[in-house]
Amino acid sequence: MGGVSTRIVSVRAREVLDSRGNPTVEAEVATAASVGRASVPSGASKGKLEALELRDGDERRFHGKGVKKAVANVTKILGPKLRGLDAADTSKVDAVMIRLDGTANKSKYGANAILAVSMAAARAAALANSVSLFSQLRKRTRYALPVPMMNVINGGEHAGNGLAIQEFLIEPVGAGTCTEAIRMGSEVYQSLKGVLVAKYGREAINVGDEGGFAPPLSLTRDALQSIREGVSKAGYGERDVRLGVDAASSTFYDQKAKKYVIDDETMDAGELEDFYSALRDEFGLLTIEDPFHEDALEEFASITKRLGAKTKVIGDDIYVTNVKRIMAGIRAKATNAVLIKLNQIGSVSETEEAIELAHKAGWSVAVSHRSGETEDPFIAHLATAFGSDFVKTGAPARGERVAKYNELIRIEEELGPRAKFSGKRFA
């Protein structure tokens, strides 16, 4: 590395805007040779056990959503304690901040404050060492690029329509490369646009938080059938582009009645499992995320056993990128895949630990964005570094989503023959 120092000399932060126009934390970590910058996303449908996103609560600014407190925690408390540490030692940098915070969910100084610094330090080290971020995160001889999971129809908390299911996804597993998969996904997205206009009119192509269309639909099958038509219209078969759903079932679970309200029906867990199984058979779903509410470990295990290894049952809110909860899921055989979100746990090193644990269990891994995103493409590097099977970062539309896809294209070009594409195992 030419003896370049990656010691931290200063840390600063500021309040910037995310893709919903809400404030978030951006941090800068400086070494003698570099400045790494990173910004933190924010979710709409949050698991109740996620690390705490610190907000000001002052209704005079940003309707109470300001992050001045988190910014001050970076500049006045966390930053000074990190000076002199090696930015390349992610575990040490994170451990210092976690120890200073001292809470289980990073509620004292804010997971948004800690994560912004954690990400910025990793980037500062990469820049100082003149290597790509994915290489700084994990040095390997070969890297695997993920299958894009593109949310092309939005529902639930991400849209204003009547769909209970939150995300309807396309997964171009038949591509030969990640770059080709991104092209295929974009072509299907544009074809789906035409399908929706023809069926439901121009208002059907308004977009939701993640760039997917938000047509005036209320039935799950209508959304999946429209996507199937879009795939066909783009010239692809059902094995080229697989479909998936993120149910985000906690959002349509009635806690008092212990029932799920979906597609104008009320279902118990067994009926909902039958519903998902029928959708899998009818539409060839490759992935089903959060099919039950976030405490339903037994129900998750039941559907995972029923659908088998060829269908990826993904846990998100049930795990919240937390090693202890993932371990419980492994013991219960609750899922065969996990969704990974940096801001659910609040540091890069803890996120990496969660990914490694899932891989050791033989699970598939999907690295994910949040609905309130920034233009920071950090997750493209994280997914590549750890050989994630999937990356979920929205539709091929809206700048904050496309930033991640464009970064994956650059990464694949840089890697050349050292890159492989994860899609082939699912085709």
HELIX and SHEET records of a PDB file:
HELIX    1   1 PHE A   62  GLY A   64  5                                   3    
HELIX    2   2 LYS A   68  ALA A   72  1                                   5    
HELIX    3   3 ASN A   73  LEU A   78  3                                   6    
HELIX    4   4 GLY A   79  LEU A   82  1                                   4    
HELIX    5   5 THR A   90  ASP A  101  1                                  12    
HELIX    6   6 ALA A  111  ALA A  128  1                                  18    
HELIX    7   7 LEU A  133  LEU A  137  1                                   5    
HELIX    8   8 GLY A  156  HIS A  158  5                                   3    
HELIX    9   9 CYS A  178  TYR A  200  1                                  23    
HELIX   10  10 ARG A  202  ILE A  205  5                                   4    
HELIX   11  11 THR A  220  LYS A  233  1                                  14    
HELIX   12  12 SER A  249  PHE A  252  5                                   4    
HELIX   13  13 ALA A  269  PHE A  283  1                                  15    
HELIX   14  14 LEU A  297  LEU A  307  1                                  11    
HELIX   15  15 VAL A  323  ALA A  332  1                                  10    
HELIX   16  16 LEU A  342  ILE A  345  1                                   4    
HELIX   17  17 VAL A  348  LYS A  360  1                                  13    
HELIX   18  18 PHE A  378  ALA A  385  1                                   8    
HELIX   19  19 GLY A  399  LEU A  415  1                                  17    
HELIX   20  20 GLY A  416  ARG A  418  5                                   3    
HELIX   21  21 SER A  422  ARG A  425  5                                   4    
SHEET    1   A 3 ILE A   8  LEU A  17  0                                        
SHEET    2   A 3 PRO A  23  THR A  31 -1                                        
SHEET    3   A 3 VAL A  35  SER A  39 -1                                        
SHEET    1   B 2 TYR A 143  LEU A 145  0                                        
SHEET    2   B 2 ALA A 419  PHE A 421  1                                        
SHEET    1   C 9 VAL A 147  ASN A 154  0                                        
SHEET    2   C 9 GLU A 167  GLU A 171 -1                                        
SHEET    3   C 9 ARG A 242  ASP A 246 -1                                        
SHEET    4   C 9 LEU A 285  GLU A 289  1                                        
SHEET    5   C 9 LYS A 312  GLY A 315  1                                        
SHEET    6   C 9 ALA A 337  ILE A 340  1                                        
SHEET    7   C 9 SER A 364  SER A 368  1                                        
SHEET    8   C 9 PHE A 390  LYS A 392  1                                        
SHEET    9   C 9 VAL A 147  ASN A 154  1                                        
SHEET    1   D 3 TYR A 253  ASP A 254  0                                        
SHEET    2   D 3 LYS A 259  ILE A 262 -1                                        
SHEET    3   D 3 GLU A 265  MET A 267 -1                                        
END                                                                             
